[in-house]
Amino acid sequence: MGEEINKPDANPTLLCLASVVCFNGGLGYLLMGQKKKALIAVIISYFLSPCCGLGWVAAFVFAYDAFLLGQKLQNGESIGENENALEFLNKIFKD
């Protein structure tokens, strides 16, 4: 599986904004400690960016996922290093 991440001081809004503003979609994951997901998100956003703005769509999806995971962390719950809040992302980010 992987190690559990605990960050009760996580700010979901900051995690979401970091992912959107930096356009890569992975900065929120990186700030949470999900390094592998951050790298994959950056690669996906980069390769989709020439395709009619699909990179932005991917970045917003990753940002929303980071927001939802940030809420779990803020509530004192722990998350896995590859855990997703959006079920369809399990096809991309696997353990």
C-alpha positions as CSV (number, residue, x, y, z in Angstrom):
1,M,0.0,0.0,0.0
2,G,2.0,3.0,1.2
3,E,2.5,5.2,4.1
4,E,-0.3,7.3,5.7
5,I,-0.1,11.1,5.6
6,N,-1.3,13.1,8.6
7,K,-1.5,16.9,8.3
8,P,-4.2,18.4,10.5
9,D,-2.9,21.9,9.7
10,A,-3.6,21.4,5.9
11,N,-5.6,24.2,4.3
12,P,-7.8,22.8,1.5
13,T,-8.3,26.2,-0.1
14,L,-4.5,26.8,-0.3
15,L,-3.9,23.3,-1.7
16,C,-6.6,23.9,-4.4
17,L,-5.3,27.4,-5.3
18,A,-1.7,26.2,-5.4
19,S,-2.7,23.6,-8.0
20,V,-4.7,26.0,-10.2
21,V,-2.4,29.0,-10.0
22,C,0.7,27.1,-10.9
23,F,-1.2,25.4,-13.7
24,N,0.6,22.1,-13.2
25,G,-2.2,20.5,-11.1
26,G,0.4,18.8,-8.9
27,L,1.5,21.5,-6.4
28,G,-1.4,20.7,-4.1
29,Y,-0.4,17.1,-4.0
30,L,3.2,17.9,-3.4
31,L,2.3,20.2,-0.5
32,M,0.2,17.3,1.0
33,G,3.1,14.9,0.6
34,Q,1.7,12.9,-2.3
35,K,4.9,13.1,-4.4
36,K,4.2,10.4,-6.9
37,K,0.8,11.8,-7.7
38,A,2.3,15.3,-8.0
39,L,4.7,14.1,-10.7
40,I,2.1,12.2,-12.6
41,A,-0.3,15.2,-12.5
42,V,2.4,17.5,-13.8
43,I,3.2,15.2,-16.7
44,I,-0.5,14.7,-17.6
45,S,-1.2,18.5,-17.5
46,Y,1.9,19.1,-19.6
47,F,1.0,16.7,-22.3
48,L,-2.6,17.7,-22.4
49,S,-2.0,21.4,-22.6
50,P,-1.6,21.6,-26.4
51,C,-4.9,19.8,-26.8
52,C,-7.5,22.6,-26.8
53,G,-7.0,23.5,-23.1
54,L,-7.3,20.0,-21.8
55,G,-4.3,20.7,-19.6
56,W,-6.4,23.3,-17.7
57,V,-9.3,20.9,-17.3
58,A,-6.9,18.3,-15.9
59,A,-5.3,20.9,-13.6
60,F,-8.8,21.9,-12.2
61,V,-9.7,18.2,-11.7
62,F,-6.5,17.6,-9.8
63,A,-7.0,20.9,-7.8
64,Y,-10.5,19.8,-6.8
65,D,-9.2,16.4,-5.7
66,A,-6.5,18.1,-3.7
67,F,-9.2,20.3,-2.1
68,L,-11.3,17.3,-1.1
69,L,-8.2,15.4,0.3
70,G,-7.2,18.6,2.1
71,Q,-10.6,18.7,3.8
72,K,-10.0,15.1,5.1
73,L,-6.6,16.1,6.4
74,Q,-8.0,19.2,8.1
75,N,-10.6,17.1,9.8
76,G,-7.8,15.0,11.4
77,E,-8.2,12.0,9.1
78,S,-5.1,10.4,7.4
79,I,-4.8,9.7,3.7
80,G,-2.7,7.3,1.7
81,E,0.1,8.5,-0.4
82,N,-1.9,7.6,-3.6
83,E,-5.4,8.1,-2.2
84,N,-7.9,9.9,-4.3
85,A,-11.1,11.7,-3.3
86,L,-12.5,11.3,-6.8
87,E,-13.1,7.7,-7.7
88,F,-12.3,7.9,-11.4
89,L,-8.8,9.1,-10.6
90,N,-8.1,5.6,-9.3
91,K,-7.5,4.6,-12.9
92,I,-4.6,7.0,-13.2
93,F,-3.1,6.9,-9.7
94,K,-2.8,3.3,-8.6
95,D,-1.1,1.8,-5.6
